[in-house]
Amino acid sequence: WIMDQLKEERERGVSIQVGSWNLRTDYFNVDLLDAPGHRQFLKNMAVGASMADAAVLIVSAKRPEFEEGFVKGGTREQPEPGMTREEPMVAFTMGVKQIIVAINKMDTVEWDETRFVEIRTEVLRFLSRKPLNYKSEEVAVIPMSSYSEQNLASKCEDPRAGWYQGWVRTVTDGDGEREVRGHTLLDAID
């Protein structure tokens, strides 16, 4: 919401234009691009993705929001795939090779570990298939609540999330392969 600049964006609660925000981390100076995630603004999302080095796929943990966003499509009842499937495809097509998955609204499901694992499994299975071929071990998946600022920049303090011990991912760089650990979305971006 903070990145939505147009009055219509704030009133509707959706991004229409690509918004930007600068964030300085311990290691990087990051330009965040908030690209629209709704089908009617897909062209705008593609423009944002074309400028990106990495993507954060925000997925709702709330029922039925995840299910609606992740539907396969291709049927008479649901001809179009859900946007949770479309967005990584567009980002990949635009050259984005790194992705982080943030499972948002975990507070609405009482920080249910089973729900987190269910969504993480489905999303990673999709991301690892052709043509995307993202390696699951290279994708950080973070349960979070943007509304209550849990696991965004600081570790979640909600006791219901005690099961979450952080994420681990494999990073390949000039020094070879190494394991990186963190708890928050900011850790994953950094």
C-alpha positions as CSV (number, residue, x, y, z in Angstrom):
1,W,0.0,0.0,0.0
2,I,2.8,2.4,0.8
3,M,4.1,2.1,-2.8
4,D,0.7,2.8,-4.4
5,Q,0.8,6.4,-5.4
6,L,-2.4,6.8,-7.4
7,K,-5.6,7.6,-5.6
8,E,-7.4,4.8,-7.5
9,E,-4.7,2.3,-6.3
10,R,-5.2,3.2,-2.7
11,E,-9.0,3.2,-3.0
12,R,-9.1,-0.2,-4.8
13,G,-6.2,-1.8,-2.8
14,V,-4.4,-2.9,-5.9
15,S,-1.3,-1.7,-7.7
16,I,-2.0,-0.4,-11.2
17,Q,1.3,1.3,-12.1
18,V,4.7,0.1,-11.3
19,G,5.7,1.8,-8.1
20,S,9.3,2.1,-6.8
21,W,10.9,2.4,-3.4
22,N,14.6,2.5,-2.5
23,L,15.8,0.4,0.4
24,R,19.3,0.2,1.7
25,T,20.3,-3.1,3.3
26,D,23.5,-4.2,5.0
27,Y,24.9,-5.3,1.7
28,F,22.9,-3.7,-1.1
29,N,21.1,-0.6,-2.3
30,V,17.9,-2.1,-3.5
31,D,15.2,-0.5,-5.8
32,L,12.0,-2.3,-5.0
33,L,9.4,-2.3,-7.9
34,D,5.8,-3.0,-6.9
35,A,4.4,-4.5,-10.0
36,P,0.6,-5.0,-10.5
37,G,-0.5,-8.5,-9.8
38,H,-4.0,-8.4,-11.3
39,R,-4.8,-9.7,-14.8
40,Q,-6.1,-6.3,-16.1
41,F,-2.7,-4.8,-15.3
42,L,-0.6,-7.7,-16.6
43,K,1.2,-5.4,-19.2
44,N,2.2,-3.1,-16.4
45,M,3.5,-6.0,-14.4
46,A,5.6,-7.2,-17.4
47,V,7.2,-3.7,-17.7
48,G,8.1,-3.9,-14.0
49,A,9.5,-7.4,-14.4
50,S,11.6,-6.4,-17.4
51,M,13.5,-4.0,-15.0
52,A,14.1,-6.6,-12.3
53,D,17.0,-8.7,-11.3
54,A,15.0,-10.7,-8.8
55,A,11.3,-11.2,-7.8
56,V,9.3,-11.6,-4.6
57,L,6.2,-13.6,-5.2
58,I,3.7,-12.6,-2.6
59,V,1.2,-15.5,-2.0
60,S,-1.8,-15.3,0.3
61,A,-2.2,-17.9,3.0
62,K,-5.8,-17.0,3.4
63,R,-8.5,-19.4,2.2
64,P,-9.7,-19.2,-0.6
65,E,-7.3,-16.5,-1.8
66,F,-4.4,-18.9,-2.4
67,E,-6.6,-21.5,-4.1
68,E,-8.1,-18.8,-6.5
69,G,-4.7,-17.4,-7.3
70,F,-3.2,-20.8,-7.9
71,V,-5.9,-22.4,-10.1
72,K,-4.5,-24.2,-13.2
73,G,-7.1,-22.9,-15.6
74,G,-7.8,-24.4,-19.0
75,T,-11.4,-25.4,-18.2
76,R,-14.7,-23.9,-19.3
77,E,-15.4,-22.8,-15.7
78,Q,-11.8,-21.4,-15.2
79,P,-10.2,-20.7,-18.6
80,E,-7.4,-18.5,-17.3
81,P,-4.7,-19.7,-14.8
82,G,-4.6,-17.9,-11.5
83,M,-2.2,-14.9,-11.2
84,T,0.0,-16.8,-8.7
85,R,0.9,-19.0,-11.6
86,E,1.0,-16.2,-14.2
87,E,3.3,-13.8,-12.4
88,P,6.3,-16.1,-12.1
89,M,5.9,-17.0,-15.8
90,V,5.9,-13.4,-16.8
91,A,8.9,-12.6,-14.6
92,F,10.8,-15.6,-16.0
93,T,10.0,-14.6,-19.5
94,M,11.3,-11.1,-18.8
95,G,14.6,-12.6,-17.6
96,V,14.2,-12.8,-13.8
97,K,16.3,-15.7,-12.6
98,Q,16.0,-15.3,-8.8
99,I,12.8,-15.6,-6.9
100,I,11.7,-15.3,-3.2
101,V,8.3,-16.6,-2.1
102,A,6.6,-14.7,0.7
103,I,3.5,-16.4,2.1
104,N,1.6,-13.5,3.5
105,K,-1.5,-13.2,5.7
106,M,-0.3,-16.0,8.0
107,D,-2.0,-14.3,10.9
108,T,-5.3,-14.9,9.2
109,V,-4.7,-18.7,9.4
110,E,-3.4,-18.5,13.0
111,W,0.2,-19.1,11.8
112,D,-0.8,-22.7,10.9
113,E,2.3,-24.7,10.0
114,T,0.3,-27.2,8.0
115,R,-1.1,-24.4,5.8
116,F,2.4,-23.0,5.3
117,V,3.8,-26.4,4.3
118,E,0.8,-27.0,2.0
119,I,1.3,-23.7,0.1
120,R,5.1,-23.9,0.1
121,T,5.0,-27.4,-1.4
122,E,2.5,-26.4,-4.1
123,V,4.4,-23.2,-5.1
124,L,7.8,-24.8,-5.1
125,R,6.5,-27.8,-7.2
126,F,5.2,-25.3,-9.7
127,L,8.3,-23.1,-9.8
128,S,10.6,-26.1,-10.3
129,R,8.7,-27.4,-13.4
130,K,9.5,-26.5,-17.0
131,P,9.8,-23.9,-18.3
132,L,10.6,-22.1,-15.1
133,N,13.1,-24.6,-13.6
134,Y,13.8,-22.7,-10.5
135,K,15.7,-24.9,-8.0
136,S,13.7,-25.3,-4.8
137,E,16.9,-25.2,-2.7
138,E,17.6,-21.8,-4.1
139,V,14.2,-20.3,-3.2
140,A,13.7,-18.7,0.2
141,V,10.1,-19.2,1.4
142,I,9.0,-17.0,4.3
143,P,5.8,-17.1,6.3
144,M,4.8,-13.5,7.1
145,S,2.2,-11.0,8.0
146,S,2.7,-7.6,6.3
147,Y,-0.3,-6.2,8.3
148,S,1.4,-6.9,11.6
149,E,4.9,-6.6,10.2
150,Q,5.9,-10.2,11.2
151,N,9.0,-11.6,9.4
152,L,9.3,-8.5,7.2
153,A,12.4,-6.8,8.7
154,S,12.4,-8.5,12.1
155,K,11.8,-12.0,13.3
156,C,8.2,-12.9,14.1
157,E,7.3,-12.6,17.8
158,D,3.9,-14.3,17.6
159,P,4.2,-17.5,19.7
160,R,1.9,-19.3,17.2
161,A,4.8,-19.1,14.7
162,G,7.2,-20.9,17.1
163,W,7.5,-23.7,14.6
164,Y,9.3,-21.5,12.0
165,Q,13.0,-21.7,12.4
166,G,13.9,-19.7,9.4
167,W,14.8,-20.4,5.8
168,V,17.8,-22.0,4.2
169,R,18.8,-21.7,0.5
170,T,21.8,-22.5,-1.6
171,V,23.4,-19.6,-3.4
172,T,25.9,-20.1,-6.3
173,D,28.2,-17.2,-6.9
174,G,31.8,-16.5,-7.8
175,D,33.0,-18.4,-4.7
176,G,31.0,-21.5,-5.6
177,E,28.0,-22.9,-3.8
178,R,27.2,-21.9,-0.2
179,E,24.3,-22.1,2.2
180,V,22.6,-18.9,3.3
181,R,20.2,-18.7,6.3
182,G,17.7,-16.1,7.5
183,H,14.3,-15.5,9.0
184,T,12.8,-12.5,7.3
185,L,11.9,-11.1,3.9
186,L,14.6,-8.5,4.4
187,D,17.2,-11.2,5.1
188,A,16.2,-13.0,1.8
189,I,16.5,-9.7,-0.2
190,D,19.9,-9.0,1.4
